[in-house]
Amino acid sequence: MKYSHLNQAAIVDALRGQTLPIPNLHNFFRVWPNPQGQLNRHHEHVTPIVNRAVERMAMAYPLIACRKKDNIASLACSLYPQARRRQIEALTLYTTWLVCWDDAVDANEGDLAGDFMRAERWRGQTMRMVREALAVDERNTSEADDDPINGVFREFGAIFCQTAPRDQRRLLHDEIQFFINSCAAEQELRLASRIPDYEPYMKMRIGTVGGRMLCSLVPYATDERLPGALSSAPEIVHLWTQVSILQSLMNDMLSLKKELRTDCVINAVAAIMEPGMSLDVVVAKLEERMKMAVNNFDDTANMLLRKTEFQEQTHAIVKRYVDGCRSIVTGTLRFTYEYFLSPSRAKLTCHRLTSPRYNIHKLIEEDGSLKITL
């Protein structure tokens, strides 16, 4: 892996006290349908599902109790605004599991954050549980496991497997594996205090942000399967990659101040920095990459739509699928702005929720941009 020209301590020292200018992120998506994002109409119905799941997990992991105030139901309902009642029930459980599972190795809060070998055992235990819960091998055997975080995923899996065919279950399993492997790579870098260069960083970040997992669940949310030839088309993974890039760059800019407090800046801002480069230049470079990702997404979506332009029913399914992937981005942003940028709410960093440490809502300019003193 190629590493940054600057070491972590130098980057932290260079960033502290500077002002990070963040543009109005909604402007990048003005040409998309519903650029402000939408909220699933079953939001109130699924909120108690989150609360009950959090209460069960908090019996073994007391710190998880604070997740009740993070409104994870709103996150799930922003990511999947089109899902029907039964689907959003399952997707809310999945989102709750994802947030709370990640807490275990989060650099700020997790009790496994500083112990790579224990974290590896947790990751291995998780993947064995995921394989069973998704019935990837189509066996009914179950390893003894009374961990309540795993229990939330098993509850999701029981609903998901009722309608999801084996290939869809296998795909989700593989994307969770990719996510967990990427989290392991990130933890190794963090414990070694190494900052990767931008390109290897983004390759890893595409995994840790969880966008591919979330996109793989869009057909379940829409209750519409893509035709076989299209579901395995390279354009699909390319769409997921652009979604992941957009999520990563948005969240990395917004979470930089929080990361500086831990002296850990494995972040796109740090990865792209060079000696003598101002934050204005850094943000301009990240803006260009966001614009490129939006254009790449739209170009790829148009390629898929052209492939089906003479197949009316399939064309409509593909269009809804593409819009579902867009909702992963705009839903992330909707939730971030509503909860991260308002007082006494939570903030989204990648797929993680952490309690706010400062009232960043006061920093919003009239044009929707932000100026954050690091």
C-alpha positions in Angstrom: 0.0 0.0 0.0 1.3 3.5 -0.8 1.2 5.8 2.2 0.8 9.6 2.5 3.9 11.8 2.3 2.9 13.2 5.7 2.8 11.2 8.9 -0.3 11.2 11.1 1.1 13.5 13.8 2.2 16.1 11.2 -1.3 16.0 9.6 -3.1 16.3 13.0 -0.8 19.3 13.9 -1.4 20.9 10.5 -5.2 20.6 10.6 -5.9 21.7 14.2 -7.2 25.2 14.4 -7.8 25.5 10.6 -11.2 26.2 9.1 -12.6 23.5 6.9 -15.0 25.0 4.3 -17.7 22.5 3.2 -20.0 23.4 0.3 -23.7 22.8 0.4 -23.6 19.1 -0.4 -27.2 19.0 -1.7 -26.0 21.1 -4.7 -24.2 18.0 -6.1 -27.5 16.2 -6.6 -29.7 18.9 -8.0 -30.3 17.0 -11.2 -31.3 13.8 -9.4 -34.9 13.1 -8.5 -35.6 14.1 -4.9 -32.1 15.6 -4.2 -33.2 16.4 -0.7 -34.1 12.8 0.1 -37.3 11.3 1.3 -38.6 9.6 4.4 -40.4 6.3 4.2 -44.1 6.6 5.2 -43.7 3.7 7.8 -41.2 5.6 9.9 -43.4 5.8 13.0 -44.3 2.2 12.7 -40.7 1.0 12.7 -39.4 3.3 15.5 -40.5 0.9 18.3 -38.7 -2.0 16.4 -35.4 -0.1 16.8 -36.2 0.7 20.5 -36.9 -2.9 21.3 -33.8 -4.1 19.5 -31.6 -1.5 21.3 -33.1 -2.5 24.7 -32.2 -6.2 24.1 -28.6 -5.3 23.1 -28.1 -2.9 25.9 -28.7 -5.7 28.5 -25.2 -7.1 27.4 -23.8 -3.8 26.0 -24.9 -1.0 28.3 -23.4 1.8 26.1 -25.7 0.8 23.3 -28.6 2.2 25.3 -27.8 5.6 24.0 -28.6 4.6 20.5 -32.3 5.1 21.2 -31.9 8.8 20.8 -30.0 8.5 17.5 -33.2 7.8 15.6 -31.9 4.8 13.6 -35.4 4.3 12.2 -35.1 7.6 10.4 -31.8 6.5 8.9 -33.3 3.3 7.6 -36.3 5.1 6.3 -34.2 7.7 4.6 -32.1 5.1 2.9 -35.1 3.1 1.7 -38.0 5.5 1.3 -39.7 3.3 -1.3 -39.8 0.1 0.8 -43.1 -1.5 1.8 -44.1 -2.1 5.4 -42.7 -5.7 5.7 -39.5 -4.8 3.9 -38.8 -1.6 5.9 -39.3 -3.6 9.1 -36.5 -5.9 8.1 -34.3 -3.1 6.7 -34.7 -1.2 10.0 -33.4 -4.3 11.9 -30.5 -4.5 9.5 -29.6 -0.9 9.9 -29.8 -1.2 13.7 -27.5 -4.2 13.6 -25.0 -2.4 11.4 -24.8 0.7 13.6 -24.5 -1.3 16.8 -22.1 -4.0 15.4 -19.7 -1.3 14.3 -19.7 0.4 17.7 -17.7 -2.6 19.0 -14.6 -1.6 17.0 -15.2 2.2 16.6 -12.1 4.2 17.4 -14.0 6.3 19.9 -16.3 4.0 21.7 -15.6 0.3 21.0 -14.0 -2.0 23.6 -12.3 -3.9 20.7 -10.9 -0.7 19.1 -7.4 -1.3 20.5 -7.3 -5.1 20.4 -6.9 -6.4 16.9 -6.9 -10.1 17.7 -10.1 -9.8 19.8 -11.7 -7.8 17.0 -10.7 -10.5 14.5 -12.4 -13.1 16.6 -15.5 -10.9 16.8 -15.4 -10.5 13.0 -15.0 -14.2 12.5 -17.9 -14.9 14.9 -20.0 -12.4 13.0 -19.4 -13.9 9.6 -20.3 -17.4 10.8 -23.5 -16.0 12.2 -24.3 -14.1 9.0 -23.8 -17.2 6.9 -26.2 -19.2 9.0 -28.8 -16.4 9.4 -28.9 -15.9 5.6 -29.2 -19.6 5.0 -26.4 -19.4 2.4 -25.8 -23.1 2.6 -29.6 -23.8 3.0 -29.1 -25.8 6.2 -31.1 -25.3 9.3 -28.2 -25.9 11.7 -27.3 -23.0 14.0 -24.2 -22.5 16.1 -24.9 -21.7 19.7 -24.7 -17.9 20.0 -26.5 -15.8 22.6 -24.9 -12.5 21.6 -27.8 -9.9 21.4 -26.2 -7.9 18.6 -26.0 -11.1 16.5 -29.6 -11.8 17.6 -30.8 -8.6 15.9 -29.2 -9.8 12.6 -30.8 -13.2 13.0 -34.2 -11.5 13.4 -33.5 -9.6 10.2 -32.4 -12.8 8.5 -35.5 -14.6 9.4 -37.7 -12.0 7.7 -35.3 -11.5 4.7 -35.1 -15.2 4.0 -38.8 -15.5 3.7 -38.8 -13.8 0.3 -35.1 -13.4 -0.8 -33.9 -16.1 -3.2 -30.6 -17.8 -2.5 -28.6 -15.6 -5.0 -29.8 -12.5 -3.2 -28.9 -13.9 0.2 -25.4 -15.0 -1.1 -24.8 -11.5 -2.5 -25.6 -9.8 0.8 -23.4 -12.3 2.6 -20.5 -11.5 0.2 -21.0 -7.7 0.6 -21.0 -8.0 4.4 -17.7 -10.0 4.1 -16.2 -7.3 2.0 -17.3 -4.7 4.5 -15.9 -6.6 7.5 -12.6 -7.3 5.7 -12.3 -3.6 4.9 -13.0 -2.7 8.6 -10.1 -5.0 9.6 -7.7 -3.3 7.2 -8.8 0.1 8.5 -8.2 -1.0 12.1 -4.7 -2.2 11.3 -3.9 1.2 9.8 -5.3 3.0 12.7 -3.4 0.9 15.3 -0.2 1.4 13.2 -0.9 5.2 13.0 -0.4 5.0 9.2 -2.2 7.2 6.7 -2.6 5.7 3.2 -2.3 7.8 0.0 -5.6 8.9 -1.5 -6.1 6.0 -4.1 -5.4 3.1 -1.7 -7.4 4.9 0.9 -10.5 5.2 -1.3 -10.2 1.5 -2.3 -10.4 0.6 1.4 -13.0 3.3 2.2 -15.4 2.0 -0.5 -15.6 -1.1 1.7 -15.8 0.5 5.1 -18.5 3.0 4.2 -21.0 0.1 3.6 -22.5 1.5 0.4 -22.2 -1.7 -1.5 -24.1 -3.6 1.2 -26.8 -1.0 1.2 -27.1 -1.0 -2.6 -27.3 -4.8 -2.7 -30.5 -4.5 -0.6 -32.3 -2.1 -3.0 -34.0 -4.9 -4.9 -35.4 -6.2 -1.6 -36.6 -2.7 -0.7 -38.3 -2.2 -4.1 -39.6 -5.8 -4.1 -38.4 -6.1 -7.7 -35.6 -8.3 -9.0 -33.4 -7.2 -11.8 -33.4 -9.6 -14.7 -30.5 -12.1 -14.5 -28.3 -10.7 -17.2 -28.6 -7.2 -15.8 -28.1 -8.2 -12.1 -24.6 -9.4 -12.9 -23.7 -6.6 -15.4 -20.5 -4.8 -14.5 -22.5 -1.5 -14.6 -24.3 -2.5 -11.4 -21.0 -2.7 -9.4 -19.9 0.5 -11.0 -23.1 2.2 -9.7 -22.4 0.9 -6.2 -18.8 2.2 -6.4 -20.0 5.7 -7.2 -22.5 5.6 -4.4 -19.7 4.5 -2.0 -17.4 7.3 -3.2 -20.0 9.9 -2.6 -21.0 8.6 0.8 -17.3 8.4 1.8 -16.3 11.9 0.7 -19.4 13.6 2.3 -19.0 11.8 5.6 -15.2 12.2 5.7 -15.5 16.0 5.5 -18.2 16.1 8.1 -16.5 13.8 10.5 -13.0 15.2 10.4 -13.3 17.3 13.5 -14.5 14.3 15.5 -11.6 12.2 14.3 -9.1 14.9 15.2 -10.1 14.5 18.8 -8.8 11.0 18.8 -5.6 12.0 16.9 -6.7 9.5 14.3 -7.3 10.9 10.8 -7.7 8.0 8.4 -9.8 10.2 6.3 -10.1 11.5 2.7 -9.0 15.0 3.7 -5.8 13.6 5.3 -5.2 11.1 2.5 -5.2 13.8 -0.2 -3.2 16.4 1.7 0.3 17.2 0.6 2.9 19.4 2.2 1.9 23.1 2.0 -1.6 22.4 0.6 -4.4 24.6 2.1 -7.8 23.2 3.1 -9.4 25.3 0.4 -7.4 23.3 -2.1 -8.1 20.0 -0.4 -11.8 20.6 -0.4 -11.7 21.7 -4.0 -10.1 18.4 -5.0 -12.7 16.5 -3.1 -15.5 18.5 -4.7 -14.1 17.6 -8.1 -14.1 13.9 -7.2 -17.7 14.2 -6.0 -18.8 15.8 -9.3 -16.9 13.1 -11.2 -18.7 10.4 -9.1 -22.1 11.9 -9.8 -21.3 12.1 -13.6 -20.0 8.5 -13.6 -23.1 7.3 -11.8 -25.4 9.1 -14.3 -23.4 7.8 -17.3 -23.6 4.3 -16.0 -27.3 4.5 -15.2 -28.0 5.8 -18.7 -26.1 2.8 -20.2 -28.3 0.4 -18.2 -31.4 2.3 -19.3 -30.4 2.2 -22.9 -30.0 -1.5 -22.7 -33.7 -1.9 -21.8 -35.2 1.1 -23.7 -37.3 -1.3 -25.9 -38.4 -3.5 -22.9 -41.0 -1.4 -21.2 -41.5 -3.4 -18.0 -37.8 -4.1 -17.5 -36.9 -0.5 -18.3 -39.2 0.7 -15.5 -37.7 -1.8 -13.0 -34.2 -0.6 -13.9 -35.2 3.1 -13.5 -36.6 2.4 -10.0 -33.4 0.4 -9.2 -31.2 3.3 -10.2 -33.3 5.7 -8.2 -33.1 3.4 -5.2 -29.3 3.5 -5.4 -29.5 7.3 -5.6 -31.6 7.2 -2.4 -28.7 5.6 -0.6 -26.7 8.8 -1.2 -29.5 11.4 -0.8 -30.9 9.5 2.2 -27.5 9.5 3.9 -27.3 13.2 3.3 -30.9 13.8 4.4 -30.3 12.0 7.7 -26.9 13.7 8.2 -28.3 17.2 7.8 -31.4 16.6 9.8 -29.7 14.9 12.8 -26.0 15.8 12.6 -26.7 19.4 11.8 -29.3 20.0 14.5 -28.9 20.4 18.3 -28.9 17.4 20.6 -29.0 14.9 17.7 -26.7 12.3 16.4 -24.2 12.4 13.5 -23.5 9.9 10.8 -20.0 9.0 10.1 -19.9 6.4 7.4 -22.5 3.9 8.7 -21.8 4.8 12.3 -23.8 7.0 14.7 -22.0 8.8 17.6 -23.2 11.3 20.1 -22.5 14.9 19.1 -19.7 16.7 20.9 -20.4 20.2 19.4 -23.3 22.1 18.0 -22.2 22.2 14.3 -25.7 23.4 13.3 -24.6 26.9 14.3 -22.0 26.8 11.6 -24.4 26.5 8.6 -24.2 29.5 6.3 -27.3 31.0 4.5 -26.2 29.2 1.3 -26.1 25.8 3.2 -22.3 25.6 3.3 -20.4 25.0 6.5 -17.2 26.5 8.0 -15.9 24.1 10.7 -13.0 25.2 12.9 -11.0 22.0 13.5 
